[in-house]
Amino acid sequence: MSIAWAEVSCEIPAAMVDPLAEFLVELSGSGVSIENLSLDTFSLETVEDSPTKTVKAYFPAGTELEGKVAAISAYLAEIGPSFPGFLFRPPIITYLKEEDWANNWKRHFKPSRIGHKLVIKPTWEEFSPASGDVVIELDPGQAFGTGTHATTKLCLESLERIFFFEHPFDKPGQRQPETILDVGTGSGILSIAAVKFGATRVVAIDIDPGAVAVAQENLALNRIEGDVTVATLPLEEVAGSFDIVLANILAEELVRLGPELVQRVRAGGILILSGILTEKEEFVMGGFAGYGLTLVETAREAEWSCLSYLRER
């Protein structure tokens, strides 16, 4: 049987996992594996138990492989010295057959619980939900995220607290959200969660047509494609206001888009901002200081922050 895939392994300090995994996801267009956990994003919960980690990326075993490996080597040499304990080791290439590649994903991606109610489940896994569980079906062979990365996970947990009136979203007069705007939807997982939590109108936008295609596939997997409008529509062309506006993008983009994001939050609605490195919290807070918003919650995981604001008027 012909060889179809190459697994490229890098041994690095644990602190270097986050930037390297992001680089490899971008370079490969598919997935990364950290130690024995295969994910199409990476989970910061899995990188704290050892001073070194092996991060693996997967590429078609074709003529472009040599250039990809050279790019990885150059990246390691460039950023590695700034991480304590780094010792440059050339990436190791292992060739896989087609069925080995497919089975690697399926063997390691298991149902995972986020927050109290939400469970993310691969399509082929059996899972018996408990009473009140909200289950999202995903296929990790698709890129753009399973919800395990801290920036997405923080958004999902905030959404759950809002929909189920958990502290600090349990103030008198707080109403059940119905309309959601998901800016930078990626896999569509936040929109899927919103619908399953009870939203009746969801608009999901992303500048990447590939992300929109993946989001549409995930909506279909969860049989809610008719409940979400997903498109490459620019933010300035989105009409109306929403009970919740979600934006899981870079800190600089959040601040740049600040006026348009706030404009689309109804009076009494919530704005959730994620994708923020904790060191840039103050930068983002400063950028949103003049919009008549009240900071309700600052949630953090590892080096990431998620800010939730109430628009008073």
C-alpha distance (Angstrom), angle and dihedral (degrees) to the residues before:
residue distance angle dihedral
M1 . . .
S2 3.79 . .
I3 3.78 121.8 .
A4 3.82 111.0 -111.0
W5 3.80 108.5 171.3
A6 3.79 140.7 37.1
E7 3.80 122.1 -148.6
V8 3.82 110.8 -150.2
S9 3.83 113.7 -161.1
C10 3.80 127.1 -162.2
E11 3.81 124.1 -172.0
I12 3.80 110.3 -150.8
P13 3.83 143.1 151.8
A14 3.81 112.1 -77.0
A15 3.81 91.3 -116.9
M16 3.80 89.3 62.3
V17 3.81 95.7 57.0
D18 3.80 96.1 91.3
P19 3.83 99.7 56.3
L20 3.81 94.0 36.5
A21 3.80 93.1 50.3
E22 3.80 91.1 50.2
F23 3.82 89.6 50.0
L24 3.80 92.4 48.9
V25 3.81 94.3 47.4
E26 3.81 88.6 52.9
L27 3.81 93.3 45.0
S28 3.80 97.0 45.0
G29 3.79 100.1 37.0
S30 3.80 87.2 -144.7
G31 3.77 132.8 57.3
V32 3.76 147.4 -34.2
S33 3.78 130.6 -148.9
I34 3.80 123.3 -149.4
E35 3.78 111.9 -157.3
N36 3.82 104.8 -52.5
L37 3.79 96.5 -19.6
S38 3.80 114.8 94.0
L39 3.78 114.2 -161.3
D40 3.78 135.1 156.4
T41 3.75 86.0 -131.5
F42 3.78 124.7 22.8
S43 3.78 128.4 -105.7
L44 3.77 117.4 -137.2
E45 3.82 88.0 -154.9
T46 3.81 88.8 72.5
V47 3.79 100.3 53.9
E48 3.80 105.3 65.8
D49 3.79 104.5 75.6
S50 3.82 100.6 72.1
P51 3.82 134.1 39.2
T52 3.81 90.8 -133.2
K53 3.79 131.6 41.4
T54 3.77 136.5 -170.2
V55 3.79 111.8 -134.2
K56 3.80 117.4 -167.7
A57 3.79 130.9 -164.1
Y58 3.79 127.9 -169.8
F59 3.81 127.1 -136.2
P60 3.79 136.4 170.0
A61 3.81 107.8 -94.3
G62 3.79 94.5 -120.5
T63 3.76 141.2 113.1
E64 3.82 93.7 -66.2
L65 3.80 94.3 58.7
E66 3.81 95.1 88.4
G67 3.79 91.3 55.6
K68 3.81 92.1 48.0
V69 3.81 91.9 51.6
A70 3.82 90.2 48.0
A71 3.82 89.8 52.2
I72 3.81 90.7 51.1
S73 3.82 91.4 49.4
A74 3.79 91.0 50.0
Y75 3.81 91.3 49.2
L76 3.81 92.2 50.1
A77 3.80 91.4 49.2
E78 3.81 91.3 48.3
I79 3.80 102.4 48.7
G80 3.81 101.9 19.9
P81 3.82 99.2 82.1
S82 3.82 90.9 62.2
F83 3.84 90.5 63.7
P84 3.84 118.7 79.4
G85 3.79 112.6 -116.5
F86 3.81 94.8 20.6
L87 3.78 115.8 150.5
F88 3.77 116.9 176.1
R89 3.79 111.3 -116.6
P90 3.81 119.9 172.5
P91 3.81 113.9 -114.9
I92 3.81 114.0 -95.6
I93 3.82 117.7 -131.1
T94 3.82 121.6 -148.2
Y95 3.80 120.1 179.7
L96 3.81 119.0 -136.3
K97 3.77 133.5 -166.0
E98 3.79 118.6 -123.5
E99 3.80 95.2 -102.5
D100 3.83 91.2 46.6
W101 3.81 89.2 56.8
A102 3.79 93.1 49.8
N103 3.79 94.1 44.9
N104 3.83 92.3 48.4
W105 3.80 89.2 64.0
K106 3.78 94.4 45.0
R107 3.78 95.4 45.7
H108 3.79 95.5 56.2
F109 3.80 106.9 31.9
K110 3.81 107.1 87.1
P111 3.81 132.6 168.5
S112 3.80 110.1 -75.2
R113 3.78 129.9 -164.6
I114 3.80 120.3 -135.7
G115 3.79 117.8 -171.4
H116 3.80 116.3 -22.0
K117 3.80 102.7 -55.1
L118 3.79 110.6 20.7
V119 3.81 121.1 94.3
I120 3.81 122.8 -178.2
K121 3.79 110.0 -153.5
P122 3.82 132.0 -175.8
T123 3.78 111.1 -123.7
W124 3.83 95.1 -114.8
E125 3.83 97.9 47.6
E126 3.78 122.3 97.9
F127 3.80 113.3 -129.6
S128 3.80 131.5 172.3
P129 3.80 107.5 -151.9
A130 3.76 120.4 -143.4
S131 3.78 120.3 -128.3
G132 3.80 108.2 -69.7
D133 3.82 96.1 17.1
V134 3.80 116.7 143.6
V135 3.81 109.5 -150.1
I136 3.81 125.7 -158.5
E137 3.81 118.3 -167.3
L138 3.82 116.8 -144.4
D139 3.79 137.5 168.3
P140 3.83 110.8 -140.8
G141 3.80 91.2 -156.1
Q142 3.80 84.2 81.0
A143 3.79 119.9 80.7
F144 3.82 127.6 -131.5
G145 3.78 102.0 69.8
T146 3.77 148.8 -56.1
G147 3.79 96.5 -139.4
T148 3.79 94.9 -100.9
H149 3.80 96.3 109.9
A150 3.79 111.9 97.9
T151 3.81 95.7 -118.7
T152 3.83 92.3 56.7
K153 3.78 94.2 36.7
L154 3.81 91.6 54.7
C155 3.82 90.1 51.8
L156 3.80 92.0 49.5
E157 3.79 91.9 49.9
S158 3.81 91.5 48.9
L159 3.81 90.6 49.1
E160 3.79 90.5 52.9
R161 3.80 92.2 50.5
I162 3.81 90.8 50.3
F163 3.81 96.6 47.5
F164 3.79 93.9 44.9
F165 3.82 96.1 40.5
E166 3.79 94.9 -118.2
H167 3.80 121.9 162.1
P168 3.01 126.3 -43.3
F169 3.83 89.6 19.3
D170 3.80 94.2 56.7
K171 3.79 100.0 94.0
P172 3.83 119.9 138.5
G173 3.80 111.8 -89.7
Q174 3.81 94.6 26.2
R175 3.79 106.7 142.2
Q176 3.79 132.6 -154.5
P177 3.83 108.7 -88.9
E178 3.80 115.3 -119.5
T179 3.80 106.9 167.8
I180 3.81 124.6 54.6
L181 3.81 134.9 -177.4
D182 3.82 114.4 -160.9
V183 3.82 110.4 -164.4
G184 3.82 113.7 -163.9
T185 3.80 92.6 11.9
G186 3.83 97.6 -178.2
S187 3.82 105.8 172.7
G188 3.81 91.4 5.7
I189 3.79 90.8 -120.2
L190 3.82 94.5 133.6
S191 3.80 91.1 51.3
I192 3.81 91.1 47.7
A193 3.80 90.8 50.8
A194 3.81 91.2 48.3
V195 3.81 91.9 53.8
K196 3.80 92.4 46.4
F197 3.81 89.9 48.7
G198 3.81 89.6 54.8
A199 3.82 111.0 -85.2
T200 3.81 114.3 149.1
R201 3.82 100.5 -164.6
V202 3.81 123.9 34.3
V203 3.79 128.3 174.2
A204 3.82 115.7 -168.1
I205 3.80 122.1 -171.8
D206 3.80 135.0 -180.0
I207 3.80 133.3 169.4
D208 3.83 90.6 -137.0
P209 3.84 114.3 81.3
G210 3.82 88.4 -158.9
A211 3.80 90.7 58.9
V212 3.79 90.7 49.2
A213 3.82 90.4 52.6
V214 3.82 91.3 50.7
A215 3.81 91.2 47.0
Q216 3.81 90.1 52.6
E217 3.82 90.5 51.5
N218 3.81 91.2 50.2
L219 3.80 91.4 48.1
A220 3.80 88.6 53.4
L221 3.82 91.3 48.6
N222 3.79 88.0 56.6
R223 3.82 93.0 42.6
I224 3.80 93.8 -123.4
E225 3.82 101.3 106.2
G226 3.80 89.7 122.7
D227 3.81 92.3 56.5
V228 3.82 98.7 58.7
T229 3.79 130.1 57.4
V230 3.81 105.9 -149.8
A231 3.81 123.0 -177.7
T232 3.80 147.3 134.6
L233 3.80 87.9 -103.1
P234 3.85 112.1 149.3
L235 3.80 114.3 -115.2
E236 3.79 92.7 -117.4
E237 3.83 89.4 60.5
V238 3.81 95.0 54.0
A239 3.79 108.2 109.6
G240 3.77 128.2 -146.3
S241 3.79 134.2 11.7
F242 3.80 131.0 -79.0
D243 3.79 140.5 -146.8
I244 3.82 89.8 -127.9
V245 3.80 129.4 20.4
L246 3.81 114.8 -166.6
A247 3.80 122.8 -165.1
N248 3.80 118.2 176.6
I249 3.81 100.8 175.5
L250 3.81 138.7 109.1
A251 3.81 119.7 -51.2
E252 3.80 93.2 -117.7
E253 3.81 91.6 51.9
L254 3.79 91.3 48.4
V255 3.79 90.9 56.2
R256 3.81 92.9 43.5
L257 3.80 91.2 51.6
G258 3.81 93.0 41.0
P259 3.83 99.0 113.5
E260 3.81 93.3 48.1
L261 3.80 93.6 44.8
V262 3.80 93.6 50.3
Q263 3.80 92.0 44.8
R264 3.80 89.5 60.7
V265 3.82 95.1 53.7
R266 3.80 112.0 92.1
A267 3.77 119.7 -131.3
G268 3.80 104.9 -81.0
G269 3.81 91.3 20.9
I270 3.79 130.8 124.0
L271 3.81 130.3 -114.5
I272 3.82 115.2 -158.5
L273 3.81 116.4 -164.1
S274 3.82 121.1 -171.4
G275 3.80 139.3 158.1
I276 3.82 88.1 75.3
L277 3.78 121.5 141.7
T278 3.80 106.5 -136.7
E279 3.78 89.8 -121.7
K280 3.84 87.4 62.2
E281 3.81 96.3 50.1
E282 3.79 92.8 102.9
F283 3.80 90.9 48.0
V284 3.81 91.8 54.7
M285 3.80 93.7 42.1
G286 3.79 89.2 52.1
G287 3.79 90.6 49.3
F288 3.82 91.7 54.8
A289 3.80 97.4 39.1
G290 3.80 97.7 101.7
Y291 3.79 102.0 51.2
G292 3.81 102.8 84.8
L293 3.80 93.0 -104.3
T294 3.79 129.1 144.7
L295 3.80 117.9 -144.9
V296 3.82 105.1 -127.9
E297 3.80 101.7 173.0
T298 3.79 142.3 6.9
A299 3.81 110.7 -162.3
R300 3.80 121.3 -174.0
E301 3.78 138.4 -171.5
A302 3.81 122.8 176.4
E303 3.83 105.3 -41.4
W304 3.82 95.2 -22.4
S305 3.80 130.8 96.6
C306 3.79 134.6 -164.1
L307 3.82 120.5 -161.8
S308 3.81 123.6 -159.6
Y309 3.81 119.3 -163.9
L310 3.82 132.8 -171.6
R311 3.78 115.9 -142.2
E312 3.77 103.7 -140.9
R313 3.80 98.3 -169.2
